[in-house]
Amino acid sequence: MQQTMAHRRTGLPRSGGPTPRRPRLPLAPAPTRRPLPCRVEDPELWFAESPAQLELAKSFCTDCPVQAACLAGALDRGEPWGVWGGEIFERGVVIARKRPRGRPRKEVAA
């Protein structure tokens, strides 16, 4: 009779004895999460009427780690107004700058 040999797949521990332990590698420190600007600053700033305040909100968004996802989500949802992902939305459309309220001057200021 022919005796069959038990085949062992490579990478599996050997049976019948203690498995050798690998030395543990030191874990990298967990990344520190920065607070999101829209969660730290005044929330009204992102929905302000004043163009200067909206520009300030846009400046807070420049270093935000979720800026691209925020903008994509706002576009998908069709946000009607506010600052989302560093862009100003008005009536569901991204605009470059918000104009101040009121009529523009008829004459150029000297």
Order of alpha helices (4+ residues) and beta strands (2+ residues): alpha-alpha-alpha-beta-beta-beta
